[in-house]
Amino acid sequence: HWDLANGSDPAELWDALDAHPDARFVVGGTDLSLEITKRFQLPPKLVSLEGVKELHAITTGSTHVLGSAVTISELEAWSATHLPPVHRMVRYFAARQIKHRGTIGGNLCTASPIGDLPPVLIALGATAVLRSRQGERRVPLELFFVSYRKTALQPKEILAACRTAAARAASGSTGTL
């Protein structure tokens, strides 16, 4: 049996973490479901980030800000016109069901050596935007991954977004693989 806390205000999430320091963040839950069904692991208290609207946002400009709770399906649709290198990769990313639940943050924070998003985002010079009750810090994505399945996230810190410069088409590029 596990317990789930959720809210729409980041302050509520920090309060839940203060009360349950061993809690784990969850949004899409695709990796969590595998841990439960395949490894028979019961998670500690879960803190859902699903209701935090700012994590679902994509901001477009000379720098794109991709919220950590943006699903892979949402990223796929948006990137077709705004970030073609990402779009070329995500169209081959998992099954449609996983794309509808899996998130940018989940794919990055599991720090899996077979993660799909890290290589293309690192190649684009992306930066991880990390937040806690104490504020925000930014870490180049290539430094976000510190070891096998380990990230630069500190206790009680979340990946809020990933920032990347708008991609420019290479000279003579057709935009296709």
C-alpha positions as CSV (number, residue, x, y, z in Angstrom):
1,H,0.0,0.0,0.0
2,W,1.2,3.5,-0.8
3,D,0.0,7.0,-0.2
4,L,-0.3,9.8,-2.8
5,A,-0.2,13.5,-2.1
6,N,-0.9,16.0,-4.8
7,G,-1.7,19.7,-5.2
8,S,-1.6,22.5,-7.7
9,D,0.6,24.9,-5.7
10,P,4.4,24.1,-5.5
11,A,4.3,25.2,-1.8
12,E,2.0,22.3,-1.1
13,L,4.5,19.9,-2.7
14,W,7.4,21.3,-0.6
15,D,5.2,20.8,2.5
16,A,4.5,17.2,1.5
17,L,8.2,16.6,1.1
18,D,8.9,18.2,4.5
19,A,6.4,15.8,6.1
20,H,7.7,12.8,4.1
21,P,11.4,13.3,3.1
22,D,11.5,9.8,1.5
23,A,8.6,10.6,-0.9
24,R,9.0,10.3,-4.6
25,F,7.7,12.6,-7.3
26,V,5.4,11.2,-10.0
27,V,3.6,12.5,-13.1
28,G,3.2,10.0,-15.9
29,G,4.1,7.0,-13.8
30,T,5.3,4.8,-16.7
31,D,8.5,3.7,-15.0
32,L,6.8,3.5,-11.6
33,S,4.2,1.1,-13.1
34,L,7.0,-1.2,-14.3
35,E,8.7,-1.2,-10.9
36,I,5.4,-2.3,-9.3
37,T,4.4,-4.9,-11.9
38,K,7.8,-6.3,-12.9
39,R,10.0,-5.8,-9.9
40,F,7.3,-6.0,-7.2
41,Q,8.6,-2.9,-5.5
42,L,6.3,-0.8,-3.5
43,P,7.1,2.9,-3.7
44,P,7.3,5.2,-0.6
45,K,4.8,8.0,-0.4
46,L,4.2,9.5,-3.8
47,V,3.9,13.2,-4.5
48,S,2.1,14.0,-7.7
49,L,3.3,16.9,-9.8
50,E,0.3,16.4,-12.2
51,G,-1.6,19.4,-10.9
52,V,1.2,22.0,-11.1
53,K,0.2,23.8,-14.3
54,E,3.5,25.6,-14.9
55,L,5.2,22.2,-15.4
56,H,2.9,21.4,-18.3
57,A,3.8,24.6,-20.2
58,I,5.9,25.0,-23.4
59,T,7.2,28.5,-24.0
60,T,8.4,29.3,-27.5
61,G,11.0,31.9,-28.5
62,S,14.7,32.2,-29.1
63,T,14.9,29.9,-26.1
64,H,12.3,27.2,-25.7
65,V,11.2,26.2,-22.2
66,L,9.8,22.7,-22.0
67,G,7.9,22.0,-18.8
68,S,8.9,18.7,-17.1
69,A,5.3,17.4,-17.1
70,V,4.8,17.9,-20.9
71,T,4.0,14.5,-22.3
72,I,6.0,13.0,-25.1
73,S,2.8,13.2,-27.3
74,E,2.6,17.0,-26.6
75,L,6.3,17.4,-27.3
76,E,6.0,15.4,-30.5
77,A,3.2,17.7,-31.8
78,W,4.9,20.9,-30.8
79,S,8.4,20.0,-31.9
80,A,7.2,19.3,-35.5
81,T,7.3,23.1,-36.2
82,H,9.4,24.4,-33.4
83,L,12.3,21.9,-32.7
84,P,12.7,19.5,-35.7
85,P,15.7,17.6,-34.3
86,V,13.5,16.6,-31.3
87,H,10.6,15.8,-33.5
88,R,12.7,13.4,-35.7
89,M,13.6,11.5,-32.5
90,V,10.3,11.4,-30.7
91,R,8.3,10.1,-33.6
92,Y,10.2,6.8,-32.9
93,F,9.8,7.0,-29.1
94,A,7.9,4.1,-27.6
95,A,4.3,3.2,-28.2
96,R,1.5,5.7,-28.4
97,Q,0.1,4.7,-25.0
98,I,3.5,5.5,-23.4
99,K,3.8,8.8,-25.3
100,H,0.4,9.9,-23.8
101,R,1.6,9.3,-20.2
102,G,5.4,9.6,-20.3
103,T,6.8,13.0,-19.7
104,I,10.0,15.0,-20.4
105,G,10.8,15.0,-16.7
106,G,10.3,11.3,-16.3
107,N,12.5,10.5,-19.2
108,L,15.3,12.7,-17.9
109,C,15.0,12.1,-14.2
110,T,15.2,8.3,-14.4
111,A,18.7,8.9,-15.8
112,S,18.5,5.7,-17.8
113,P,21.4,5.0,-20.1
114,I,18.9,4.1,-22.8
115,G,16.8,7.2,-22.3
116,D,15.6,8.7,-25.6
117,L,15.6,12.4,-24.9
118,P,19.0,13.0,-23.3
119,P,21.2,12.6,-26.4
120,V,19.2,15.0,-28.6
121,L,18.7,17.6,-25.8
122,I,22.3,17.5,-24.9
123,A,23.3,17.9,-28.5
124,L,21.0,21.0,-28.6
125,G,22.8,22.4,-25.5
126,A,19.8,22.1,-23.2
127,T,19.8,23.2,-19.6
128,A,17.9,21.6,-16.8
129,V,15.9,24.1,-14.6
130,L,15.8,22.7,-11.1
131,R,13.5,24.1,-8.4
132,S,13.1,23.8,-4.6
133,R,11.6,25.8,-1.8
134,Q,15.0,27.7,-1.8
135,G,14.7,28.8,-5.4
136,E,15.9,27.9,-8.9
137,R,19.2,26.7,-10.3
138,R,20.2,25.8,-13.8
139,V,22.5,22.9,-14.8
140,P,23.7,22.1,-18.3
141,L,22.0,18.9,-19.2
142,E,25.3,17.0,-19.8
143,L,26.1,17.7,-16.1
144,F,22.6,16.8,-14.9
145,F,23.5,13.1,-15.3
146,V,26.1,12.3,-12.7
147,S,26.1,8.4,-12.7
148,Y,24.1,5.4,-13.6
149,R,20.5,6.3,-12.9
150,K,21.7,9.3,-10.8
151,T,21.1,13.0,-11.5
152,A,22.2,16.3,-10.0
153,L,18.8,16.7,-8.3
154,Q,19.2,17.5,-4.6
155,P,16.8,16.2,-2.0
156,K,13.5,18.1,-2.2
157,E,14.3,19.5,-5.6
158,I,12.4,18.9,-8.8
159,L,13.2,19.2,-12.5
160,A,10.8,22.1,-13.5
161,A,11.8,22.5,-17.1
162,C,14.4,22.0,-19.8
163,R,15.6,25.1,-21.7
164,T,17.0,24.9,-25.2
165,A,17.8,27.4,-27.9
166,A,15.6,27.3,-31.0
167,A,17.2,24.9,-33.5
168,R,18.2,26.3,-36.9
169,A,18.0,24.1,-40.0
170,A,21.4,23.3,-41.4
171,S,22.2,24.8,-44.7
172,G,20.7,22.7,-47.5
173,S,18.8,20.5,-45.0
174,T,15.4,19.1,-46.1
175,G,14.3,18.6,-42.5
176,T,13.9,14.8,-42.9
177,L,16.0,11.8,-42.0
